[in-house]
């Protein structure tokens, strides 16, 4: 039978061992807590940062639309017409590979060259098809098209600009007018290719 002294030693040893195990458990819990806290911070950054970027993008988009609306109001002379134009351009952009900024620029170019407001979307549709096919900015097509409209004819300059961008307008005109490609350049230099013929040729593309 153990003496009182032996029992004290045994109990003390058990208590010490228990304390060590408890301390180890506490350390493990602390480590788990730190890891969870770190994960929590990571999740917060991972969620909050993208949301912040989305918020900034939304604000910029709203600002761009407002700026565009002001520009169109000045060009069209009506706030209602400007709002409708912005809506139509937004709908058009959603169905194309183009960005709203580029589409808005192209629309302003067409208006500045005398295209009527109610005709802009229709013009942008076939010009957009050509631009997408040739992989060129829509504003480039709008600029060349607008210059030709302002002149009332397609000069050598416009035909070369289109050809340089990979648009086969020379071949199309030659077939449409039943002449050689050389004759097309000669006619263009003399102002004998009307804007209407160029427009019909572009539409046929």
Buried (B, 14 or more C-beta within 10 A) or exposed (E): EEEEEEEEEEEEEEEEEEEEEEEEEEEEEEEEEEEEEEEEEEEEEEEEEEEEEEEEEEEEEEEBBEEBBEBBBEBBEEEEBBBBBBEBBBEBBEEBEBEBBBBBBBBBBBBEBEBEBEEBBEBBEBBBBBBBEBEBBBBBBBBBBBBBBEBEBBBBBBBBBBEEBEBBBBBBBBEBBEEEEEBBBEBBEEEBBBBEBBBEBBBEB
